[in-house]
Amino acid sequence: IALVPALRPGSATAAQHTGAGTRTESAPGTAEPPATTGVAFPIQCGPLKPVVAEQATGDLDHDGRPETVAVVHCDGSMGTPPDAVYVLTRARETGATRVVATLVDPKDRFTVTDFAVRAGEVTATLLGYSSTDVPNCCPDLKDGAKWRWHNGAFVRSGPQRSRSV
């Protein structure tokens, strides 16, 4: 009598040898994208709280597990607080959500619009300022930005030259 282990749908993983003892595994097909709730975002808000303004999910690194991309800013009541864009993933071992990349740093004073995750890419329009003399209410520069996972890092492509608004 042979015993065959029972597998439930979605619990199997596939492994692929990539040479030199390296092995990659895909996660279960039913992986949930990381939630933004309770995440300690690396944005300095002082007494204010960070707010997730927008979020989108997609498998950005093609490992079979979705990542969440979040547009975050401090909950300020005056002016336009700068946005940050963070990529979140789940730790394989614990499933805990963690920030793995910063695509837009709030220190750069950008406001993020037209944000999307499609076909493994993160796209956004970045509204910025030509100098510190420009008030936060009125960005005077506009950049299209696109990020894609390539060789172990997020690489920005697209126009990086600011145009006046």
DRENNU-345060 format. One record per residue: residue number from 0; residue in one letter; x, y negated, z of N, C-alpha, C, O in turn. Coordinates in Angstrom, 1 decimal. Atoms other than C-alpha are relative to their C-alpha. Example, Ala and Ser with C-alpha at 12.3 -4.5 7.8 and 13.67 -1.06 7.14 Angstrom:
2
(rec 0,'A',(0.9,1.2,0.0),(12.3,4.5,7.8),(0.9,-1.2,0.0),(1.9,-1.2,0.7))
(rec 1,'S',(-0.9,1.1,0.0),(13.7,1.1,7.1),(-0.8,-1.1,0.8),(-0.3,-2.2,0.9))
//
This chain:
165
(rec 0,'I',(0.9,1.2,0.0),(0.0,0.0,0.0),(0.9,-1.2,0.0),(1.8,-1.4,0.8))
(rec 1,'A',(-0.7,1.3,0.1),(1.4,-3.4,-1.0),(-0.8,-1.1,0.6),(-2.0,-1.2,0.3))
(rec 2,'L',(0.7,1.2,-0.6),(0.6,-6.5,0.9),(0.3,-1.2,-0.9),(1.5,-1.5,-1.2))
(rec 3,'V',(-0.2,1.2,0.8),(0.1,-9.6,-1.2),(-0.5,-1.2,0.8),(-1.7,-1.2,1.3))
(rec 4,'P',(0.5,1.1,-0.8),(0.0,-12.9,0.7),(-1.0,-0.8,-0.8),(-1.0,-1.0,-2.0))
(rec 5,'A',(1.1,0.8,0.6),(-3.1,-15.0,0.1),(0.4,-1.4,0.0),(0.9,-1.9,1.0))
(rec 6,'L',(-0.2,1.4,0.2),(-2.7,-18.5,-1.2),(-1.3,-0.7,-0.2),(-2.1,-0.3,-1.0))
(rec 7,'R',(1.2,0.8,0.2),(-5.3,-21.1,-0.9),(0.3,-1.0,-1.1),(1.5,-1.4,-1.3))
(rec 8,'P',(-0.3,1.0,1.1),(-5.7,-23.5,-3.9),(0.6,-1.2,0.6),(0.2,-1.7,1.6))
(rec 9,'G',(-0.6,1.3,-0.4),(-3.5,-26.5,-3.6),(1.1,0.2,1.0),(1.8,-0.8,1.4))
(rec 10,'S',(-1.0,-0.2,-1.0),(-1.1,-24.9,-1.1),(1.3,0.4,-0.5),(2.3,0.5,0.2))
(rec 11,'A',(-1.3,-0.5,0.6),(1.5,-23.6,-3.5),(0.8,-1.2,-0.4),(0.3,-2.3,-0.8))
(rec 12,'T',(-0.9,1.0,0.5),(4.5,-25.6,-4.5),(0.9,0.7,-1.1),(1.1,1.9,-1.0))
(rec 13,'A',(-0.9,-0.6,1.1),(6.7,-25.1,-7.6),(1.4,-0.5,0.3),(1.6,-1.7,0.7))
(rec 14,'A',(-1.4,0.4,-0.2),(10.5,-25.2,-7.4),(0.7,0.2,-1.3),(0.4,1.1,-2.1))
(rec 15,'Q',(-0.8,0.0,1.3),(12.9,-25.9,-10.2),(1.4,-0.2,0.4),(1.8,-1.1,1.1))
(rec 16,'H',(-1.4,0.2,-0.2),(16.6,-25.4,-10.1),(0.6,-1.0,-1.0),(0.3,-0.9,-2.2))
(rec 17,'T',(-0.5,1.1,0.9),(18.5,-28.4,-11.5),(1.5,0.1,-0.1),(2.1,-0.8,-0.6))
(rec 18,'G',(-1.4,-0.2,0.1),(22.0,-27.0,-11.2),(0.8,-0.4,1.2),(0.2,-1.2,2.0))
(rec 19,'A',(-0.8,0.3,-1.1),(24.8,-27.2,-8.7),(-0.6,0.2,1.4),(-0.4,-0.6,2.3))
(rec 20,'G',(0.7,-0.3,-1.3),(22.6,-25.8,-5.9),(-1.1,-1.0,0.3),(-1.7,-0.9,1.4))
(rec 21,'T',(1.1,1.0,-0.2),(20.2,-28.7,-6.2),(-1.3,0.6,-0.4),(-1.4,1.3,-1.4))
(rec 22,'R',(1.4,-0.5,0.2),(16.5,-27.9,-6.0),(-1.0,-1.1,0.2),(-0.9,-1.8,1.2))
(rec 23,'T',(1.1,0.9,-0.2),(13.5,-30.0,-6.5),(-1.3,0.7,0.2),(-1.5,1.8,-0.4))
(rec 24,'E',(1.3,-0.7,-0.2),(10.0,-29.1,-5.3),(-1.1,-1.0,-0.3),(-1.0,-2.2,0.1))
(rec 25,'S',(1.1,0.8,0.1),(6.7,-30.5,-6.3),(-0.9,0.2,1.2),(-0.9,1.3,1.7))
(rec 26,'A',(0.9,-0.1,-1.1),(4.2,-31.2,-3.6),(-1.3,0.7,-0.4),(-1.6,0.8,-1.6))
(rec 27,'P',(1.3,-0.6,0.3),(0.7,-29.6,-3.3),(-0.8,-1.0,-0.9),(-0.7,-2.2,-0.8))
(rec 28,'G',(0.7,0.7,1.0),(-1.6,-30.7,-6.1),(-1.1,-0.9,0.7),(-1.7,-1.8,0.0))
(rec 29,'T',(1.1,0.8,-0.7),(-4.1,-32.2,-3.5),(0.6,-1.0,0.9),(-0.1,-1.5,1.8))
(rec 30,'A',(-0.7,1.0,-0.8),(-1.6,-34.6,-2.0),(-0.8,-1.3,0.1),(-1.2,-1.8,-1.0))
(rec 31,'E',(0.7,1.3,-0.1),(-3.3,-37.7,-0.6),(1.0,-1.1,-0.1),(2.1,-1.0,0.4))
(rec 32,'P',(-1.0,1.1,0.0),(-1.7,-41.1,-1.3),(0.1,-0.6,1.4),(-0.8,-0.4,2.2))
(rec 33,'P',(-0.2,0.6,-1.3),(-0.2,-42.8,1.7),(-1.0,-1.2,0.3),(-1.3,-2.0,-0.6))
(rec 34,'A',(0.9,1.1,-0.4),(-2.6,-45.1,3.6),(0.9,-1.2,0.5),(2.0,-1.0,1.0))
(rec 35,'T',(-0.8,1.2,-0.5),(-1.5,-48.7,4.5),(-0.3,-0.3,1.4),(0.4,-1.1,2.1))
(rec 36,'T',(0.4,0.2,-1.4),(-3.3,-48.6,7.9),(1.1,0.4,0.9),(1.6,1.6,0.9))
(rec 37,'G',(-1.0,-0.3,-1.1),(-0.8,-48.7,10.8),(1.4,0.0,-0.5),(2.3,0.3,0.3))
(rec 38,'V',(-1.4,0.1,0.5),(2.3,-49.2,8.6),(0.7,-1.2,0.5),(0.1,-2.3,0.5))
(rec 39,'A',(-0.8,1.1,-0.5),(5.0,-51.4,10.1),(0.8,-0.6,-1.2),(1.9,-0.2,-1.5))
(rec 40,'F',(-0.6,0.6,1.2),(5.7,-53.5,7.0),(1.2,-0.9,0.4),(1.1,-1.6,1.5))
(rec 41,'P',(-1.2,0.8,-0.4),(9.2,-55.3,7.1),(-0.2,-1.4,-0.4),(0.7,-2.0,-1.0))
(rec 42,'I',(0.2,1.4,0.3),(7.7,-58.7,6.7),(-0.1,-0.8,1.4),(-0.7,-0.3,2.3))
(rec 43,'Q',(0.0,0.8,-1.3),(8.3,-61.4,9.4),(-1.1,-1.0,0.0),(-1.1,-1.9,-0.7))
(rec 44,'C',(1.2,0.9,-0.1),(5.0,-63.0,10.4),(-0.1,-0.7,1.3),(-1.0,-1.5,1.5))
(rec 45,'G',(0.1,0.7,-1.2),(5.8,-64.3,13.8),(-1.2,0.4,0.8),(-1.5,1.6,0.9))
(rec 46,'P',(1.2,-0.4,-0.7),(2.6,-64.4,15.8),(-1.2,0.4,-0.9),(-2.2,1.0,-0.4))
(rec 47,'L',(1.0,-0.4,0.9),(0.5,-63.7,12.7),(0.1,1.4,-0.3),(1.1,2.1,-0.1))
(rec 48,'K',(0.0,-1.4,0.4),(-0.5,-60.3,11.4),(0.2,0.1,-1.5),(-0.2,-0.7,-2.2))
(rec 49,'P',(-0.1,-0.3,1.5),(0.5,-58.8,8.0),(-1.4,0.5,-0.5),(-2.1,1.2,0.2))
(rec 50,'V',(1.3,-0.4,0.6),(-2.5,-58.4,5.7),(0.4,0.7,-1.4),(1.2,0.2,-2.1))
(rec 51,'V',(-0.1,-0.7,1.3),(-2.7,-55.9,2.8),(-1.0,-0.7,-0.9),(-2.2,-0.5,-0.8))
(rec 52,'A',(0.9,0.7,0.9),(-4.1,-58.1,0.0),(-0.5,0.9,-1.1),(-1.7,0.8,-1.5))
(rec 53,'E',(0.3,-0.9,1.1),(-4.1,-55.4,-2.7),(0.8,1.2,0.2),(1.9,1.2,0.8))
(rec 54,'Q',(-0.7,-1.3,0.0),(-3.1,-51.8,-3.1),(-0.4,0.8,-1.2),(-1.5,0.7,-1.6))
(rec 55,'A',(0.3,-1.0,1.1),(-2.9,-49.2,-5.8),(0.9,1.2,0.1),(2.0,1.1,0.8))
(rec 56,'T',(-0.8,-1.2,-0.1),(-1.6,-45.7,-6.1),(0.3,0.6,-1.3),(-0.4,0.4,-2.3))
(rec 57,'G',(-0.4,-0.8,1.2),(0.2,-43.5,-8.6),(1.2,0.7,0.3),(1.9,0.4,1.2))
(rec 58,'D',(-1.2,-0.8,-0.1),(2.9,-41.0,-9.0),(1.2,-0.7,-0.7),(1.4,-0.5,-1.9))
(rec 59,'L',(-1.0,0.8,0.6),(5.8,-43.4,-9.6),(1.3,0.7,-0.3),(2.0,0.4,-1.3))
(rec 60,'D',(-1.3,-0.7,0.2),(8.7,-41.0,-9.3),(-0.2,1.4,-0.6),(0.8,2.1,-0.7))
(rec 61,'H',(0.3,-1.2,0.8),(7.0,-38.1,-11.1),(0.4,1.3,0.8),(0.9,2.3,0.2))
(rec 62,'D',(-0.3,-1.1,-0.9),(7.4,-35.7,-8.1),(-1.3,0.8,0.3),(-1.3,1.8,1.1))
(rec 63,'G',(1.3,-0.6,-0.3),(3.7,-34.7,-8.1),(-0.7,-0.5,1.2),(-1.8,0.0,1.5))
(rec 64,'R',(0.7,0.6,-1.2),(2.9,-36.8,-5.0),(-0.2,-1.5,-0.3),(0.8,-2.1,-0.7))
(rec 65,'P',(0.2,1.4,0.2),(1.3,-40.2,-5.2),(0.7,-0.9,1.0),(0.8,-0.5,2.1))
(rec 66,'E',(-0.5,1.0,-0.9),(2.9,-43.3,-3.8),(-1.1,-1.1,0.0),(-1.9,-1.2,-0.9))
(rec 67,'T',(0.9,1.2,-0.1),(1.0,-46.4,-2.7),(0.8,-1.2,-0.1),(1.9,-1.3,0.6))
(rec 68,'V',(-0.7,1.3,0.1),(2.1,-49.9,-3.7),(-0.9,-1.0,0.6),(-2.1,-1.1,0.3))
(rec 69,'A',(0.8,1.0,-0.7),(0.9,-52.7,-1.4),(0.5,-1.4,-0.2),(1.7,-1.6,-0.1))
(rec 70,'V',(-0.3,1.4,0.0),(0.8,-56.4,-1.8),(-0.3,-0.5,1.3),(-1.5,-0.4,1.8))
(rec 71,'V',(0.1,0.3,-1.4),(1.3,-57.8,1.7),(0.4,-1.5,0.2),(1.4,-1.9,-0.4))
(rec 72,'H',(-0.5,1.3,-0.5),(1.4,-61.3,3.2),(-0.5,-0.3,1.4),(-1.2,0.5,1.9))
(rec 73,'C',(0.4,0.4,-1.4),(1.1,-63.0,6.6),(-1.4,-0.6,-0.1),(-1.7,-1.4,-1.0))
(rec 74,'D',(1.4,0.5,0.0),(-2.5,-63.9,7.6),(0.0,-1.5,0.5),(-0.3,-1.8,1.6))
(rec 75,'G',(0.0,1.5,-0.3),(-2.0,-67.7,7.5),(-1.3,-0.7,-0.4),(-1.9,-0.3,-1.4))
(rec 76,'S',(1.2,0.6,0.4),(-4.9,-70.0,7.5),(0.2,-1.3,-0.8),(-0.7,-1.9,-1.4))
(rec 77,'M',(-0.3,1.2,0.8),(-3.1,-72.9,5.7),(0.9,0.4,-1.1),(1.8,1.2,-0.9))
(rec 78,'G',(-0.9,-0.2,1.2),(-1.5,-73.0,2.3),(-0.1,1.4,-0.6),(-1.0,2.2,-0.3))
(rec 79,'T',(0.0,-1.3,0.6),(-0.6,-69.9,0.3),(1.3,0.7,0.5),(2.4,0.4,0.1))
(rec 80,'P',(-1.1,-0.7,-0.5),(1.6,-67.5,2.2),(0.7,0.8,-1.1),(0.0,1.4,-2.0))
(rec 81,'P',(-0.7,-0.8,1.1),(4.3,-65.7,0.0),(-0.4,1.5,0.2),(-0.6,1.9,1.3))
(rec 82,'D',(0.3,-1.5,0.0),(3.6,-62.1,-0.9),(1.2,0.8,0.0),(2.3,0.3,-0.4))
(rec 83,'A',(-1.0,-1.1,0.1),(5.7,-59.0,-0.6),(-0.7,1.1,-0.7),(-1.9,1.3,-0.6))
(rec 84,'V',(0.5,-1.2,0.6),(5.3,-55.9,-2.6),(0.9,1.2,0.5),(2.1,1.2,0.3))
(rec 85,'Y',(-0.7,-1.1,-0.6),(6.2,-52.6,-0.9),(-0.5,1.3,-0.6),(-1.7,1.4,-1.0))
(rec 86,'V',(0.4,-1.3,0.4),(6.2,-49.0,-2.1),(0.0,1.0,1.2),(1.0,1.0,2.0))
(rec 87,'L',(0.1,-0.9,-1.1),(5.0,-46.4,0.4),(-0.1,1.4,-0.5),(-0.6,1.7,-1.5))
(rec 88,'T',(0.1,-1.5,0.3),(5.4,-42.6,0.4),(-0.2,0.7,1.3),(-0.1,0.1,2.4))
(rec 89,'R',(0.1,-0.8,-1.2),(4.8,-39.8,2.8),(1.2,0.9,0.2),(1.8,1.4,-0.8))
(rec 90,'A',(-1.2,-0.8,-0.3),(7.7,-38.0,4.5),(-0.5,1.5,-0.3),(-1.5,1.9,0.2))
(rec 91,'R',(0.4,-1.4,0.3),(7.7,-34.4,3.2),(-0.2,0.8,1.3),(-1.1,1.6,1.4))
(rec 92,'E',(0.1,-0.9,-1.2),(8.3,-32.9,6.7),(-1.2,-0.3,0.9),(-1.8,0.6,1.4))
(rec 93,'T',(1.1,0.4,-1.0),(5.8,-34.9,8.8),(-1.2,-0.6,-0.6),(-2.3,-0.6,0.0))
(rec 94,'G',(1.1,0.6,0.6),(3.5,-36.5,6.3),(-0.2,-1.5,0.4),(-1.2,-2.1,0.0))
(rec 95,'A',(0.1,1.4,-0.4),(4.1,-39.9,8.0),(0.3,-1.0,-1.1),(1.1,-0.7,-2.0))
(rec 96,'T',(-0.2,1.0,1.0),(3.8,-43.0,5.8),(1.2,-0.8,0.4),(1.4,-1.3,1.5))
(rec 97,'R',(-1.1,0.9,-0.3),(6.9,-45.0,5.4),(0.3,-0.9,-1.3),(-0.1,-0.5,-2.4))
(rec 98,'V',(-0.3,0.9,1.1),(8.1,-48.0,3.3),(1.3,0.5,-0.6),(2.3,0.7,0.1))
(rec 99,'V',(-1.2,-0.5,0.7),(10.7,-46.8,0.7),(0.6,-1.0,-0.9),(1.8,-0.8,-1.3))
(rec 100,'A',(-0.6,1.0,0.8),(11.2,-49.8,-1.4),(-0.7,-1.4,0.1),(-1.9,-1.4,0.4))
(rec 101,'T',(0.5,1.4,0.0),(10.7,-53.6,-1.5),(0.1,-0.5,-1.5),(1.3,-0.7,-1.9))
(rec 102,'L',(0.0,0.5,1.3),(9.8,-54.8,-5.0),(0.1,-1.5,-0.1),(0.8,-2.1,-0.9))
(rec 103,'V',(0.0,1.5,-0.1),(9.1,-58.4,-4.1),(0.2,-0.3,1.5),(-0.5,0.1,2.3))
(rec 104,'D',(-0.3,0.4,-1.4),(10.7,-59.9,-1.0),(-0.7,-1.4,0.3),(-0.7,-2.3,-0.5))
(rec 105,'P',(0.7,1.2,-0.2),(8.6,-62.6,0.7),(0.9,-1.2,0.1),(0.4,-2.4,0.0))
(rec 106,'K',(-0.9,1.1,0.0),(11.7,-64.7,1.1),(0.2,-0.7,-1.3),(0.6,-1.9,-1.4))
(rec 107,'D',(0.0,0.6,1.3),(11.5,-65.3,-2.6),(-1.1,-0.9,-0.4),(-1.2,-1.6,-1.4))
(rec 108,'R',(1.2,0.9,0.1),(8.2,-67.2,-2.1),(-0.9,0.2,-1.2),(-1.4,-0.8,-1.8))
(rec 109,'F',(0.9,-0.3,1.2),(6.2,-65.5,-4.9),(-1.4,0.3,0.5),(-1.6,0.8,1.6))
(rec 110,'T',(1.3,-0.4,-0.1),(2.5,-65.2,-5.1),(-0.3,1.0,-1.1),(0.1,0.8,-2.2))
(rec 111,'V',(0.2,-1.1,1.0),(1.5,-61.9,-6.8),(-1.4,0.0,-0.5),(-2.4,-0.1,0.3))
(rec 112,'T',(1.3,-0.1,0.6),(-1.4,-61.8,-9.3),(0.1,1.1,-1.1),(1.2,1.6,-1.3))
(rec 113,'D',(0.1,-1.0,1.1),(-2.5,-59.4,-12.0),(0.8,1.3,0.3),(1.5,1.8,-0.5))
(rec 114,'F',(-0.8,-1.2,-0.5),(-1.1,-56.5,-9.9),(-0.7,1.3,-0.4),(-1.9,1.4,-0.4))
(rec 115,'A',(0.6,-1.3,0.4),(-1.6,-52.9,-11.2),(1.1,1.1,0.1),(2.3,0.8,0.0))
(rec 116,'V',(-0.9,-1.2,0.1),(-0.1,-49.4,-11.1),(-0.6,0.8,-1.1),(-1.8,1.3,-1.0))
(rec 117,'R',(0.5,-0.8,1.2),(-0.5,-47.6,-14.5),(1.2,0.7,-0.6),(2.3,0.2,-0.8))
(rec 118,'A',(-1.0,-0.8,0.8),(1.4,-44.8,-16.2),(1.4,0.0,0.6),(2.3,-0.1,-0.1))
(rec 119,'G',(-1.3,0.0,-0.7),(4.1,-44.7,-13.6),(0.7,-1.3,0.1),(1.9,-1.4,0.5))
(rec 120,'E',(-0.6,1.4,-0.1),(4.8,-48.5,-13.7),(-0.8,-0.8,0.9),(-2.1,-0.7,1.0))
(rec 121,'V',(0.7,1.1,-0.8),(4.0,-51.3,-11.3),(0.2,-1.3,-0.8),(1.3,-1.6,-1.2))
(rec 122,'T',(-0.1,1.2,0.8),(3.2,-54.5,-13.1),(-0.7,-1.1,0.9),(-1.6,-0.9,1.7))
(rec 123,'A',(0.5,1.1,-0.7),(2.5,-58.0,-11.7),(0.4,-1.3,-0.7),(1.4,-1.3,-1.4))
(rec 124,'T',(-0.5,1.4,0.4),(2.6,-61.7,-12.5),(0.4,-0.6,1.3),(-0.3,-0.6,2.3))
(rec 125,'L',(-0.5,0.7,-1.1),(4.7,-63.6,-10.1),(0.0,-1.5,-0.2),(0.6,-2.0,-1.1))
(rec 126,'L',(0.1,1.4,0.0),(3.9,-67.2,-9.4),(1.0,-0.6,1.0),(0.9,-0.2,2.2))
(rec 127,'G',(-1.0,0.4,-0.9),(6.8,-69.1,-7.9),(0.2,-1.5,-0.1),(-0.6,-2.3,-0.6))
(rec 128,'Y',(-0.3,1.4,-0.2),(8.5,-72.4,-7.2),(1.4,-0.4,-0.6),(2.3,0.4,-0.3))
(rec 129,'S',(-1.3,0.4,0.5),(11.3,-74.3,-9.0),(0.9,-0.6,1.0),(2.1,-0.6,0.8))
(rec 130,'S',(-0.8,0.5,-1.1),(12.5,-75.8,-5.8),(-0.8,0.0,1.3),(-2.0,0.3,1.3))
(rec 131,'T',(0.7,0.0,-1.3),(11.7,-76.0,-2.1),(-0.8,-1.2,0.2),(-1.6,-1.3,1.1))
(rec 132,'D',(0.8,1.2,-0.1),(10.2,-79.4,-2.7),(-1.4,0.2,-0.6),(-2.3,-0.6,-0.3))
(rec 133,'V',(1.4,-0.3,0.6),(7.2,-77.8,-4.6),(-0.8,0.6,1.2),(-0.4,1.5,1.8))
(rec 134,'P',(0.9,-0.5,-1.1),(4.3,-77.3,-2.1),(-0.5,1.4,-0.2),(-0.7,1.8,-1.4))
(rec 135,'N',(0.5,-1.4,0.1),(3.1,-73.8,-1.3),(-1.3,0.2,-0.8),(-1.6,1.3,-1.2))
(rec 136,'C',(1.3,-0.1,0.7),(-0.3,-74.6,-2.8),(0.1,0.1,-1.5),(-0.8,0.5,-2.2))
(rec 137,'C',(0.0,0.3,1.4),(1.0,-75.3,-6.2),(1.2,0.6,-0.8),(2.1,-0.2,-1.1))
(rec 138,'P',(-1.1,-0.6,0.7),(3.4,-72.8,-7.8),(0.2,-0.6,-1.4),(-0.8,-0.9,-2.1))
(rec 139,'D',(-0.2,0.6,1.4),(5.0,-74.2,-11.0),(0.8,0.9,-0.9),(1.1,0.5,-2.0))
(rec 140,'L',(-0.7,-1.0,0.9),(6.7,-71.1,-12.4),(-0.8,1.3,0.0),(-1.5,1.6,0.9))
(rec 141,'K',(0.8,-1.2,0.2),(5.2,-67.9,-13.8),(0.9,1.1,-0.7),(1.5,0.8,-1.7))
(rec 142,'D',(-0.8,-1.1,0.5),(7.0,-64.5,-14.4),(-0.8,1.2,-0.2),(-1.6,1.5,0.7))
(rec 143,'G',(0.5,-1.4,0.1),(5.8,-61.2,-15.8),(1.0,1.0,0.6),(2.2,0.8,0.2))
(rec 144,'A',(-0.9,-1.0,-0.6),(7.3,-58.3,-13.9),(-0.5,1.4,-0.2),(-1.7,1.6,-0.1))
(rec 145,'K',(0.3,-1.5,0.1),(7.4,-54.5,-14.4),(1.1,0.8,0.6),(2.3,0.5,0.4))
(rec 146,'W',(-1.0,-0.9,-0.6),(9.1,-51.9,-12.3),(-0.3,1.5,-0.3),(-1.5,1.9,-0.4))
(rec 147,'R',(0.1,-1.4,0.3),(9.7,-48.3,-13.2),(1.1,0.8,0.8),(2.2,0.3,0.9))
(rec 148,'W',(-0.9,-0.8,-0.6),(11.4,-45.5,-11.3),(1.0,0.6,-1.0),(0.6,1.2,-2.0))
(rec 149,'H',(-1.0,-0.4,0.9),(14.7,-44.7,-13.0),(1.3,0.4,0.7),(1.9,-0.5,1.4))
(rec 150,'N',(-1.2,-0.5,-0.6),(17.7,-42.6,-11.8),(0.1,-0.3,1.5),(1.1,-0.8,2.0))
(rec 151,'G',(0.0,0.1,-1.5),(16.7,-42.8,-8.1),(-0.3,-1.4,0.5),(-0.1,-1.6,1.7))
(rec 152,'A',(0.3,1.4,-0.5),(15.7,-46.5,-7.9),(-1.1,-0.6,-0.9),(-1.3,-0.2,-2.0))
(rec 153,'F',(0.9,0.8,0.8),(13.0,-48.9,-9.0),(0.8,-1.1,-0.8),(1.5,-1.8,-0.2))
(rec 154,'V',(-0.7,0.9,0.8),(14.3,-50.9,-11.9),(-1.0,-1.0,-0.6),(-2.1,-0.6,-1.1))
(rec 155,'R',(0.9,1.0,0.5),(12.7,-54.2,-12.9),(0.3,-0.3,-1.5),(1.5,-0.4,-1.9))
(rec 156,'S',(-0.2,0.3,1.4),(12.2,-54.9,-16.6),(-1.0,-1.1,-0.3),(-1.8,-1.5,0.5))
(rec 157,'G',(0.9,1.1,0.4),(10.3,-57.5,-18.6),(0.6,-1.3,0.2),(1.8,-1.4,0.6))
(rec 158,'P',(-0.6,1.3,-0.1),(10.8,-61.2,-18.7),(0.4,-0.3,1.4),(-0.4,-0.2,2.3))
(rec 159,'Q',(-0.5,0.4,-1.3),(12.9,-62.4,-15.8),(0.3,-1.5,0.0),(0.8,-2.1,1.0))
(rec 160,'R',(-0.2,1.4,0.2),(13.1,-66.0,-17.0),(-1.3,-0.7,0.4),(-2.3,-0.4,-0.2))
(rec 161,'S',(1.2,0.7,-0.4),(10.6,-68.3,-15.3),(-0.4,-1.0,-1.0),(0.4,-1.7,-1.6))
(rec 162,'R',(0.6,0.9,0.9),(8.3,-70.3,-17.4),(-0.9,-1.0,0.8),(-1.5,-0.6,1.8))
(rec 163,'S',(0.8,1.0,-0.7),(6.6,-73.5,-16.2),(-1.5,0.3,-0.2),(-1.9,0.8,-1.3))
(rec 164,'V',(1.4,-0.3,0.1),(2.9,-73.1,-15.5),(-0.7,-1.2,-0.6),(-1.9,-1.2,-0.7))
//
